[in-house]
Amino acid sequence: MADHYEVLGVERTATPEEIKRAYRKLARELHPDVNPSAEASERFKEVTHAYDVLSDPRERQQYDLGPQAGFGGGANFGGFSDIFETFFGGGGGRTSGPRSRRERGQDGLVKVEVDLDEVIFGTKRDLEVTTAVLCETCNGSCCTPGTSPARCDICGGSGQIQRTMRSLLGNVVTSNPCGTCQGYGTIIANPCVTCAGKGRVRAQRKIPVDIPAGVDTGLRLQMPGQGEVGPAGGPAGDLYLEIKVRHHETFSRNGDDLLATVEVPMTSAILGTRTTLKGLDGEVLVDIKPGTQSAEVITIKDRGITHLRGQGRGDLRIGIQVVTPSKLSAKEKALVEQLAAARKQPEPQFAHFQQGLFTKLRDRFMGF
């Protein structure tokens, strides 16, 4: 048997990269697609076998040590563990047959921003994504139309190369992926020019998306089969939408409740009033009762956000902020003084602690 190093034309001290370069150079000269002669074919098989051995660190070490390794001379024999790995699948690389070129595509992640008013009832979007799609020229076959993959002459279509190695326990048969066809069992002799033999191309797709009501920032929605198409037209992965709800200047959110603050003039808080305000989903009638205080909360049922899972909606909670005028005309000041004299109110002082009032104040100043 010819020496593997001589077959590849490299020194025994050659690095893995030097061995790879030597193999590639010879493969380009001897490959059956380039040189169809019988002599070149046999030479190509010999070169491929030599590369398969020397490109595997453990097999190269075993080859360098020779069949008598481990019986003197201080040789560093791999030990019984290597043999048992070969028998029981630890390093043999044995498979049931050639592997398929078709593989599942990777999942994709797209970040989608929505407005708060869109969250109430849900919305629809058309997303533009750049991803891998099926090659329309070869329809995923990877071959030029009218051609098909050719069986690998080196492994006979099995995708595996078997070798017999000598060991303490006798001859051991190992099986590794064929270096010529990369374990596929076939060779793409005429690759599709559109996809370069990949069976898929990069393209922009428009994907209609239904964003359900009740989504919140950080939520991910899964769209099965909307990710990138796999190699050789393999099944598509999934697409995940990561939601971000944009900030709103007037309304905020607490779970499925909408929160807002309404400024009420002092006189309206004293006398009470009714007003219609513009909400996210239409007009809202707000009834401010006489004597309303700052930090009070008016709750309007079922005017919040639709529940993500289930039926019904949250509430709209409106915090009241009574606005005290900082500047008064002489006439206004006189009227207020008359009111103060008529009510004969005591001087300001600390009040008893009230949990409910404290909670409202805390919620008011902490933005609910």
Secondary structure, 3 states (H helix, E strand, C coil): CCCHHHHHCCCCCCCHHHHHHHHHHHHHHHCCCCCCCHHHHHHHHHHHHHHHHHCCHHHHHHHHHCCCCCCCCCCCCCCHHHHHHHHHCCCCCCCCCCCCCCCCCCCEEEEEEECHHHHHHCEEEEEEEEEEEECCCCCCCCECCCCCCEECCCCCCCCEEEEEEEECCEEEEEEEECCCCCCCCEECCCECCCCCCCCEEEEEEEEEEEECCCCCCCCEEEECCCCCCEHHHECCCCEEEEEEECCCCCCEEECCEEEEEEEEEHHHHHHCEEEEEEECCEEEEEEECCCCCCCCEEEECCCCCECCCCCCECCEEEEEEEECCCCCCHHHHHHHHHHHHHHCCCCCCCCCCCHHHHHHHHHHHCCC
